[in-house]
Amino acid sequence: EVQLVESGGGSVQTGGSLRLSCTASGFAFDKADMGWYRSAPGKECKLVSSISNDFSTYYGNNMKGRFTISRDNAKHTLYLQMDSLEPEDTAVYYCAADLRDFRPDVTWGQIMEEPRNCPPVTPPKDTYWGRGTHLTVSS
């Protein structure tokens, strides 16, 4: 059974830091491209950051320089170090994996697709999502 389990969310003040973790099982983690997404009330799903199976990375707008994505293949774990947090970062953060060779809706450079909903109502075959972890940043 495929599982992605996020942890590390919580409440922090503006300017604070937090590290999210996503532990994966049930698939070839080292072959998957991985991503962090977030979903806030009234907003569409946003690709926060992604990392390919060969360690290329992508960061969304206003995230490069504040967030750092990394992966430990030996531990089957994906991380997101978040610094200089802002109230606008308040959201549910999801971890996702994509094992497909072809992604019809990916934007060049983003590595992962950006669906309308986090998680998608019907995730494509060979893509997997966690249940999310909440982050609240207070001013």
N, C-alpha and C positions, 0 to 999 in steps of 0.2 A: 504494500500500500504506500502510495506517495504521500509524504507529509512535509509541509513547510510550516515551521512554528516560529513566529516572531516573539521577541522579548526585548525588554529594556525601555519600553515607553514609560511615561509618567508625567509629572508636573514639574516645570522649572520656571525660573524667572527670566525675563528678557536678558540676553547676554550670556545665559548659561550654556552648558554643554550636556550632551547625552550620547550614549552609544547604543544603537539598535543592533540586535543579533537575529539571525534567521538560521535555524538549524534544519537541514534537509535530510530526508531519507527516502528510500524506495526508488531512486533513479540515479543515473550516472552524473553526479554533481559536477565532476570535473569536465564533463562534455557540455554542460548547460551554460548558456548565457543567463545572467541573473540581473534582476533589477529591483529597485525600491520605488514604490508608487505611494501617492498620498491622496486622500479624499477628504474634503472638508464640506460641511453643509452648504448647499447652494452652489457648489463648484464642481467642475468636471474632474475626472480622474487625471492626475498629473504624474508624469514620469519624473521622479526626483533625480535618480541616478541609475546608471547601468554599468555592468562590467561583463566583458566577453569571456569566453573560455580561454582566450589567450591574453587576458588581463588588460585589454583596451578598455578605456572608461569614457563615460559621457556624464555630463551634469546639466541639469535644467537651469533656466535663467535664474539668476540671483542665488544660486546654490554653489557654484564653483568658487572655491576660496573659503567657504564656510563648512561645506560637507565633504567628507572623504569616504568613498566606497572602497571596500577591500573584501577579499575572499581567502579562506583557508581551506583548500581542497582536502587536506588530510583530515580536517575536522568536519568537513561537509557543512561549513558555516559561512554565511555572508554577513558582512558588517556595514553599518553606516555610522560614522562618527559625525556628529552634528555639533558645531560650535557657533558662537554668536547668534544664538537662537532669537527669533523675533515672534511676536504674537501671530503674525501671518503664517508661521510654520505650524500652528495648531491644526491637527488633522489626525486621521487614522492612517497609519503607515502600513503598507502591505509589501510583502516580499513575493517575487514571482520568478519562475524559471521557464525558459524556452529552449526546447531541444530540436526545434524544426530547422531544416536546412533553408527553407524558403518562407519569408514573412511578407505577405502581400501588402501590408499597411505600414511597414516600418519607414520612418523618415531617415534619410541618409545621415549617418553619424550617431544616431540615437541607440543603435544596437537592438533595442526592444521596441515593440509597438506600443502605442499609447491608446488604449481603449477608451470608450466614452465613460464606462462605469468601472469602478474598482470594487471587487473583481468583476470581470465580464459576466453577463448573465449566462452565456454559454462559452466558456473558454475553449479555444481551439485545441484540437488533439495535440498532445505532446507539449502543452503548456500547463503550468501548475501555479496555484496561488495559495498563500497562507490566509489566515483569518484576520490578521491585522493586529496592531498594537497602537494604543492611543497616546498621543503626545499633546499636552496642553502647555502653552507658553503664556505666562501672565506678565502684564506690564507693571 
